[in-house]
Amino acid sequence: ESLNYCGRSILTNNLLSAGGKHIICSRLMRSYDNVKRVLNYLTIKPLETKQKITDFPMIVICGLARTGTTLLHNLMACDPSCRAPLLTDMTMQPIPPISRSNIDEHKRRTQTVAAIEAKMFEITDYDFVQHRKNVAAVHAQFPVEED
């Protein structure tokens, strides 16, 4: 129900171009699919294989764009006792989970999502290269994400 409401709100927004609506709806659907994958994974995974990750409580950082969430995430990731998730863990393909040391799989997932995003921008006739430059100006990007 809430996904339908959100979709209707995007599609009826006169301030967004048709291409902008397509991009937002595509990303919304990808996020929705990721949530479904995580929930399905947790329901079929046997309880006895679930292990306690840490004695410390989990901290979830969320906020609107340009409010310092990335800065806080990066700052907390500097703590060696903290395990900050990689971008591939959070947004790209969180299921099935992969180990942090599996750099090849993280790179493969990043390339897969980049190809999907490039196609999405191509369909909407937006400049994907300029979009990536704008994102890179705000979010530092490194060959090895943990850098």
Secondary structure, DSSP 4 states (H G I P E B T S, - for coil): -HHHHHHHHHHT-TTS-HHHHHHHHHHHHHHHHHHHHHHHHHHHS-GGG-----SSPP------TTSSHHHHHHHHHTSTT--PPPHIIIII--SS---TT-HHHHHHHHHHHHHHHHHHHHHHT--HHHHHHHHHHHS---SSTT-
